[in-house]
Amino acid sequence: MKYEELTDSWVIEGEPVVCQAAKRLFPGAEGRFKGIAKFKSNKRTNGDLNWLMMRYPLQIVDQEKWNEQFNEAVNYVRKRNEIRRGPQKMEPSRLYFNGTLTEFQKEGVAFLNNNAPTLLADDMGLGKTVEALAWIAHQNRYPGIIVVPTSVQTQWKSQVLKFIVPQPVAGEMTLFPDPEKSVHIIKGLTPYELPPANFYIIHYGLLRGWKTSLPAYNFEFAVFDEIQASENGDREI
């Protein structure tokens, strides 16, 4: 078995029975000949590949790469087991969050807490914005950035002001005298010095102008609303 760097894939060459087992085990596995099976490398396939090798010991050509990916798969499983043993519902303290969550939203907050960076894929209208804000309040680490479509910038700002209890900016001991100033909506393609705030909101169309400036702010969190807008050919981007 060897690793193909160009396609980030493992390639098994050997007995047809072994390759056919690999093709059944790994969806999308390629190989026009019975003695070859090629499949993408990821945490899932590497875990299953380890199982396959217990039954059919394979000679590994790229041992260093295999060790690296095997350890990644083991660490992933360990993390998943820790998550299963951890809290399955979470609700931020009233000191930081001014809202009441439903039971499924508490599960969403726990999911974000256990898995971030991740994708929250609740159906429309179930309160993903509130869940994201509750997760941010639970972390209580600022500042952060929220990337959104143009049409919902002010909506996000109003939701932040509604649900988040204002907290000090790093290095300052007092709350924002004007809560509105805890949220700053970034304007224009040309970068400027951002004012102190806990939340910065930017729409996808401005990222091309700010992409080299924003990393310098070392944001504690990032939320992407309707993230498909970054790849679907939206004219804003």
CORVEN-V546358 format. One record per backbone hydrogen bond with DSSP energy under -1.0 kcal/mol. CO is the residue of the C=O (numbers start at 1). NH is the residue of the N-H. If there is no record, write none. Layout:
co=CO nh=NH
co=CO nh=NH
This chain:
co=1 nh=61
co=2 nh=11
co=4 nh=9
co=8 nh=41
co=9 nh=4
co=10 nh=39
co=11 nh=2
co=12 nh=37
co=15 nh=19
co=16 nh=20
co=17 nh=21
co=18 nh=22
co=19 nh=23
co=20 nh=24
co=21 nh=25
co=22 nh=26
co=26 nh=29
co=30 nh=38
co=33 nh=36
co=35 nh=14
co=37 nh=12
co=38 nh=30
co=39 nh=10
co=42 nh=46
co=43 nh=47
co=44 nh=48
co=45 nh=49
co=46 nh=50
co=47 nh=51
co=48 nh=52
co=49 nh=53
co=52 nh=56
co=61 nh=63
co=62 nh=66
co=63 nh=67
co=64 nh=68
co=65 nh=69
co=66 nh=70
co=67 nh=71
co=68 nh=72
co=69 nh=73
co=70 nh=74
co=71 nh=75
co=72 nh=76
co=73 nh=77
co=74 nh=78
co=75 nh=79
co=76 nh=80
co=77 nh=81
co=78 nh=82
co=79 nh=83
co=80 nh=84
co=81 nh=85
co=93 nh=96
co=93 nh=97
co=96 nh=165
co=102 nh=106
co=103 nh=107
co=104 nh=108
co=105 nh=109
co=106 nh=90
co=106 nh=110
co=107 nh=111
co=108 nh=112
co=109 nh=113
co=110 nh=114
co=111 nh=115
co=112 nh=116
co=123 nh=126
co=127 nh=131
co=128 nh=132
co=129 nh=133
co=130 nh=134
co=131 nh=135
co=132 nh=136
co=133 nh=137
co=134 nh=138
co=135 nh=139
co=136 nh=140
co=143 nh=220
co=144 nh=200
co=145 nh=223
co=146 nh=202
co=147 nh=225
co=148 nh=204
co=149 nh=152
co=150 nh=153
co=152 nh=156
co=153 nh=157
co=154 nh=158
co=155 nh=159
co=156 nh=160
co=157 nh=161
co=158 nh=162
co=159 nh=163
co=160 nh=164
co=163 nh=98
co=169 nh=172
co=178 nh=181
co=179 nh=182
co=180 nh=183
co=182 nh=198
co=182 nh=199
co=184 nh=201
co=198 nh=144
co=199 nh=184
co=200 nh=146
co=201 nh=186
co=202 nh=148
co=203 nh=206
co=204 nh=207
co=206 nh=209
co=206 nh=210
co=207 nh=211
co=210 nh=213
co=210 nh=214
co=213 nh=216
co=214 nh=217
co=215 nh=218
co=221 nh=145
co=223 nh=147
co=226 nh=229
co=227 nh=230
co=228 nh=231
co=228 nh=232
co=234 nh=237
